[in-house]
Amino acid sequence: MDTFVTLALPTGDRRAAYDFHRALGHDTPGDLAEDGVPEPLRVALNAGAEVMYIPTGGFGWVTAGRPTAERGTTECLVGVALAGRAEVDAFAARAAAAGGEVVTGATERPWGIYSCVVADPDGHLWEAAAPLA
């Protein structure tokens, strides 16, 4: 059986999350709901991984009422592998233009990558990285 990973994240604004990922060039498959956003809101990262945004009010149904982290609290870092520096720089620029926040500008890391970290409109952190070559 092939493994498929879905990372579920809470969202306070489905439209902002959708617009952010469309601006980054991510596929958001599914039929559009009345608000013009696919339901459920899935972001395909590759053939084996996706992010699913669940409205904050419904997130507790999935987590059995466990507290959801407040905006600005970091619980995970979603990593996206890119081909090179230009793609990392473009990712940061598109994220900022789409309402995201560049948390760490693109730079060489001592562990052999060139990366940036951006926060999406809900405050979730995304790291875009490419190998140093």
Secondary structure, 3 states (H helix, E strand, C coil): CCCCEEEEEEECCHHHHHHHHHHCCCECCCCECCCCCECCEEEEEECCEEEEEEEHHHHHHHCCCCCCCCCCCCCCEEEEECCCHHHHHHHHHHHHHCCCEEEEEEEEECCCEEEEEEECCCCCEEEEEEECC
